[in-house]
């Protein structure tokens, strides 16, 4: 009831008692009246029936029907509203006389098997009541009294049918009167209830309306009228509340007006301050932009003359000079190189701060990249007589996809710092996979650890390490030099590679820097560059006293599964010299005293014809002294795994030839290859020739469009940068109007940077293939786009064929200029194709020389020169000339930055020198 209003409750509580009491009383009296009427009717009928039964005795005895008919007829007429019919039956249950005949008179008769009752009997038949009263012969009453054991004589019975219609009519009338009385009572109660509810709820509604007006802010509203009792108290309370709220509102409004005035003054001041801050912010942003632009321009402007100083110093070192002049020039070159490194750090830092340093996305060999970094830093370590070693875990993939140059920059900073701050002892670099359970099919996580035995860093100093232009100790800058940017750049580069960097260090005990990177695995199977089968058959004795060097050497020998005996002291050395070995490796760490090394060499000569010395030195004179003792190889530390592996098998008289054959399925399809570089076109044509039935080649995009209009192709391989018509435009024309509108067009590009593949796909290309082209990747593209093509033949192709040790030694000697193993790898393991592509590259040297000389004299069209360098760079990608490719790549990048060719004179002169080096190195392979 609480959920209903007060009005409803008043009405309900007023009306409900009246309804309940009136209904109960009316029902009770109606039911009681019905019972009384029924009993009255039956009693009266019994009295009539008894009288008739007595009066009928003599008529039944005399069998005088006339008298009885008159009797029952008179009785029926006098009581016609109540009596429906009267009949007299004999003792044999035969009808004797009836007051009126009707079709239902049989229901007055008793059943034949039912005896005549001794006393009046009442029976109910449908809506009628029938009374049977016996007619008793009482003429011998006195006789009956003397003999009670004999029953009275029944001569018949009277049947009386009662009609209840009149009684029911009276009952209905009484019920209607009762209902009417109840309704009148309810109506009266409703009238009183509504009147009372209005008297109670009307003032409450008025008060609620006033409260609502007050809540809406109309505080002058009051409850009017004269009320008494509780309602009067409520009226007084509401009016007092409204008065108090009105006063409080006036006070609050005064306070608000005052606060608003003060706030307006404050906002005016803040607006002035915001304008000043905005002006200051814009000035700061402009200053930062100017600073970044200045740093970039200054770094570039300084790099150009510094490169000129370094380049011409190197050129001058090739001329005849006195020893003092050579020393002066070398000092100039080193000083310029140090200054160039500082400028490069500042340039990288400004790029990182501006978010404009993009990482490359190209395949590279992880061990080769780290080996190159270690080799560049080895001389600094050797000057301090520090042992530099490297361990690469066997489960680290050989080929990865990423920015090898930036990874080398990170390692150079960390290893360079380790060398700088270590006066004696060891530096160890370790590469391993971490969290392999989180690796995906494409990406892995690598951890690089650089440990040294240097001066160490305290906890307080570690907090300053990764801050720009800061170092652990202010005195370090004076003692060791440096800008303090190296670790900041390293940290930002590591973060760009989705990794983290940290360190642990103990003062005067050394430091351990470690960082992780997430890098993509290469999908292609790398060419085996080491003679692993032959290494597994070799018995090797390795003697190394330095614990770090022992670990690095043992790791390689164990990975190659050689039959190695590794010792680390003089006593074990003497005990091991008791049989012959295929190779004996002698490691020496102290480059200041090589007399123990010479003694060990003499002792080892009796037990092998292949002595390999690993010396912690970069001095050519020391190498000459060691080689004069008759050793087979003298290699510098840290160990270069390729040189070490080739040295271990170099004394074999009959070189083993390792052939790995892969079955190729040649499909019945028609393919078109488009590239402006003759060498690139030759290579992809040769690769496709083993895999498809027919190959059509084009030199530019326009030729490809013309062929596409006349010939249907199953796949089209399209270079991007080409003269006449570039690859993107050619693709659009082929897709728009040709016989190859639905043919898949594959973009072939040198560098597939992140997001670049999506850009090619948006411009109409169907897929992307990276240069240098990998056989497995090429086969995967063919299988993907024509999976159901008919296979016309299955052929065997030789992928790998090892070269002789003599050639290997030559390759090692000039590996920076020409790498035959790399050339084989880039030409799908085909020796004839590798030589042909090398010849094609050498044929371009004369034209490149003329073009470079014209650029040095500032007599060349910049755009044409850039296109020529781009084309030449592409040719270098397939001929095993990594150093030449690196220089061409550097020049192409500088040209893309709108640097004039005459400002790249040092790089161009270095390119000319490298052309001569490649020609000399290639002669031994071309005969």
Rosetta blueprint (number, residue, H / E / L):
1 X L
2 X L
3 X L
4 X L
5 X L
6 X H
7 X H
8 X H
9 X H
10 X H
11 X H
12 X H
13 X H
14 X H
15 X H
16 X H
17 X H
18 X H
19 X H
20 X H
21 X H
22 X H
23 X H
24 X H
25 X H
26 X H
27 X H
28 X H
29 X H
30 X H
31 X H
32 X H
33 X H
34 X H
35 X H
36 X H
37 X H
38 X H
39 X H
40 X H
41 X H
42 X H
43 X H
44 X H
45 X H
46 X H
47 X H
48 X H
49 X H
50 X H
51 X H
52 X H
53 X H
54 X H
55 X H
56 X H
57 X H
58 X H
59 X H
60 X H
61 X H
62 X H
63 X L
64 X L
65 X H
66 X H
67 X H
68 X H
69 X H
70 X H
71 X H
72 X H
73 X H
74 X H
75 X H
76 X H
77 X H
78 X H
79 X L
80 X L
81 X L
82 X L
83 X E
84 X E
85 X E
86 X E
87 X E
88 X E
89 X E
90 X E
91 X L
92 X L
93 X L
94 X L
95 X E
96 X E
97 X E
98 X E
99 X L
100 X L
101 X L
102 X L
103 X L
104 X L
105 X H
106 X H
107 X H
108 X H
109 X L
110 X L
111 X L
112 X L
113 X L
114 X L
115 X L
116 X L
117 X L
118 X L
119 X L
120 X L
121 X E
122 X E
123 X E
124 X E
125 X E
126 X L
127 X L
128 X E
129 X E
130 X E
131 X E
132 X E
133 X E
134 X E
135 X E
136 X E
137 X E
138 X L
139 X L
140 X L
141 X H
142 X H
143 X H
144 X H
145 X H
146 X H
147 X L
148 X L
149 X L
150 X L
151 X L
152 X L
153 X E
154 X E
155 X E
156 X E
157 X E
158 X E
159 X E
160 X E
161 X E
162 X E
163 X L
164 X L
165 X H
166 X H
167 X H
168 X H
169 X H
170 X H
171 X H
172 X H
173 X H
174 X H
175 X H
176 X H
177 X H
178 X H
179 X H
180 X H
181 X H
182 X H
183 X H
184 X H
185 X H
186 X H
187 X H
188 X H
189 X H
190 X H
191 X H
192 X H
193 X H
194 X H
195 X H
196 X H
197 X H
198 X H
199 X H
200 X H
201 X H
202 X H
203 X H
204 X H
205 X H
206 X H
207 X H
208 X H
209 X H
210 X H
211 X H
212 X H
213 X H
214 X H
215 X H
216 X L
217 X L
218 X L
219 X L
220 X L
221 X L
222 X L
223 X L
224 X L
225 X L
226 X L
227 X L
228 X L
229 X H
230 X H
231 X H
232 X H
233 X H
234 X H
235 X H
236 X H
237 X H
238 X H
239 X H
240 X H
241 X H
242 X H
243 X H
244 X H
245 X H
246 X H
247 X H
248 X H
249 X H
250 X H
251 X H
252 X H
253 X H
254 X H
255 X H
256 X H
257 X H
258 X H
259 X H
260 X H
261 X H
262 X H
263 X H
264 X H
265 X H
266 X H
267 X H
268 X H
269 X H
270 X H
271 X H
272 X H
273 X H
274 X H
275 X H
276 X H
277 X H
278 X H
279 X H
280 X H
281 X H
282 X H
283 X H
284 X H
285 X H
286 X H
287 X H
288 X H
289 X H
290 X H
291 X H
292 X H
293 X H
294 X H
295 X H
296 X H
297 X H
298 X H
299 X H
300 X H
301 X H
302 X H
303 X H
304 X H
305 X H
306 X H
307 X H
308 X H
309 X H
310 X H
311 X H
312 X H
313 X H
314 X H
315 X H
316 X H
317 X H
318 X L
319 X L
320 X L
321 X L
322 X L
323 X H
324 X H
325 X H
326 X H
327 X H
328 X H
329 X H
330 X H
331 X H
332 X H
333 X H
334 X H
335 X H
336 X H
337 X H
338 X H
339 X H
340 X H
341 X H
342 X H
343 X H
344 X H
345 X H
346 X H
347 X H
348 X H
349 X H
350 X H
351 X H
352 X H
353 X H
354 X H
355 X L
356 X L
357 X L
358 X L
359 X L
360 X L
361 X L
362 X E
363 X E
364 X E
365 X E
366 X H
367 X H
368 X H
369 X H
370 X H
371 X H
372 X H
373 X H
374 X H
375 X H
376 X H
377 X H
378 X H
379 X H
380 X H
381 X H
382 X H
383 X H
384 X L
385 X L
386 X L
387 X E
388 X E
389 X E
390 X E
391 X E
392 X E
393 X L
394 X L
395 X L
396 X L
397 X L
398 X L
399 X E
400 X E
401 X E
402 X E
403 X L
404 X H
405 X H
406 X H
407 X H
408 X H
409 X H
410 X H
411 X H
412 X H
413 X H
414 X H
415 X H
416 X H
417 X H
418 X H
419 X H
420 X H
421 X L
422 X L
423 X L
424 X L
425 X L
426 X E
427 X E
428 X E
429 X E
430 X E
431 X E
432 X E
433 X E
434 X L
435 X L
436 X H
437 X H
438 X H
439 X L
440 X L
441 X L
442 X L
443 X E
444 X E
445 X E
446 X E
447 X E
448 X E
449 X E
450 X E
451 X E
452 X E
453 X L
454 X L
455 X L
456 X L
457 X L
458 X L
459 X H
460 X H
461 X H
462 X H
463 X L
464 X L
465 X L
466 X L
467 X L
468 X L
469 X L
470 X L
471 X L
472 X L
473 X L
474 X H
475 X H
476 X H
477 X H
478 X H
479 X H
480 X H
481 X L
482 X L
483 X L
484 X L
485 X L
486 X H
487 X H
488 X H
489 X H
490 X H
491 X H
492 X H
493 X H
494 X H
495 X H
496 X H
497 X L
498 X L
499 X L
500 X L
501 X E
502 X E
503 X E
504 X E
505 X E
506 X E
507 X L
508 X L
509 X L
510 X E
511 X E
512 X E
513 X E
514 X E
515 X E
516 X E
517 X E
518 X E
519 X E
520 X E
521 X E
522 X L
523 X L
524 X L
525 X L
526 X L
527 X L
528 X L
529 X L
530 X L
531 X L
532 X H
533 X H
534 X H
535 X H
536 X L
537 X L
538 X L
539 X E
540 X E
541 X E
542 X E
543 X E
544 X L
545 X L
546 X L
547 X H
548 X H
549 X H
550 X H
551 X H
552 X H
553 X H
554 X H
555 X H
556 X H
557 X H
558 X H
559 X H
560 X L
561 X L
562 X L
563 X E
564 X E
565 X E
566 X E
567 X E
568 X L
569 X L
570 X H
571 X H
572 X H
573 X H
574 X H
575 X H
576 X H
577 X L
578 X L
579 X L
580 X L
581 X L
582 X L
583 X E
584 X E
585 X E
586 X E
587 X E
588 X E
589 X L
590 X L
591 X L
592 X L
593 X L
594 X L
595 X H
596 X H
597 X H
598 X H
599 X H
600 X H
601 X H
602 X H
603 X H
604 X H
605 X L
606 X L
607 X L
608 X L
609 X L
610 X L
611 X E
612 X E
613 X E
614 X E
615 X E
616 X L
617 X L
618 X L
619 X L
620 X H
621 X H
622 X H
623 X H
624 X H
625 X H
626 X H
627 X H
628 X H
629 X L
630 X L
631 X L
632 X L
633 X E
634 X E
635 X E
636 X E
637 X L
638 X L
639 X L
640 X L
641 X H
642 X H
643 X H
644 X H
645 X H
646 X H
647 X H
648 X H
649 X L
650 X L
651 X L
652 X L
653 X L
654 X L
655 X L
656 X L
657 X L
658 X L
659 X E
660 X E
661 X E
662 X E
663 X E
664 X E
665 X E
666 X E
667 X E
668 X E
669 X E
670 X E
671 X E
672 X E
673 X E
674 X E
675 X L
676 X L
677 X L
678 X H
679 X H
680 X H
681 X H
682 X H
683 X H
684 X H
685 X H
686 X H
687 X H
688 X H
689 X H
690 X L
691 X L
692 X E
693 X E
694 X E
695 X E
696 X E
697 X E
698 X E
699 X L
700 X L
701 X H
702 X H
703 X H
704 X H
705 X H
706 X H
707 X H
708 X H
709 X H
710 X H
711 X L
712 X L
713 X L
714 X L
715 X E
716 X E
717 X E
718 X E
719 X E
720 X L
721 X L
722 X L
723 X L
724 X L
725 X L
726 X L
727 X H
728 X H
729 X H
730 X H
731 X H
732 X H
733 X H
734 X H
735 X H
736 X H
737 X L
738 X L
739 X L
740 X L
741 X L
742 X L
743 X L
744 X E
745 X E
746 X E
747 X E
748 X E
749 X E
750 X L
751 X L
752 X L
753 X L
754 X L
755 X L
756 X H
757 X H
758 X H
759 X H
760 X H
761 X H
762 X H
763 X L
764 X L
765 X L
766 X L
767 X E
768 X E
769 X E
770 X E
771 X L
772 X L
773 X L
774 X L
775 X H
776 X H
777 X H
778 X H
779 X H
780 X H
781 X H
782 X H
783 X H
784 X H
785 X H
786 X L
787 X L
788 X L
789 X L
790 X L
791 X E
792 X E
793 X E
794 X E
795 X E
796 X E
797 X E
798 X E
799 X E
800 X E
801 X E
802 X L
803 X L
804 X L
805 X H
806 X H
807 X H
808 X H
809 X H
810 X H
811 X H
812 X H
813 X H
814 X L
815 X L
816 X L
817 X L
818 X L
819 X L
820 X H
821 X H
822 X H
823 X H
824 X H
825 X H
826 X H
827 X L
828 X L
829 X L
830 X L
831 X H
832 X H
833 X H
834 X H
835 X H
836 X H
837 X H
838 X H
839 X H
840 X H
841 X H
842 X H
843 X H
844 X L
845 X H
846 X H
847 X H
848 X H
849 X H
850 X H
851 X H
852 X H
853 X H
854 X H
855 X H
856 X H
857 X L
858 X L
859 X L
860 X L
861 X L
862 X H
863 X H
864 X H
865 X H
866 X H
867 X H
868 X H
869 X H
870 X H
871 X H
872 X H
873 X H
874 X H
875 X H
876 X H
877 X L
878 X L
879 X L
880 X L
881 X L
882 X H
883 X H
884 X H
885 X H
886 X H
887 X H
888 X H
889 X H
890 X H
891 X H
892 X H
893 X H
894 X H
895 X H
896 X H
897 X L
898 X L
899 X L
900 X L
901 X H
902 X H
903 X H
904 X H
905 X H
906 X H
907 X H
908 X H
909 X H
910 X H
911 X H
912 X H
913 X H
914 X H
915 X H
916 X H
917 X H
918 X H
919 X H
920 X H
921 X H
922 X H
923 X H
924 X H
925 X H
926 X H
927 X L
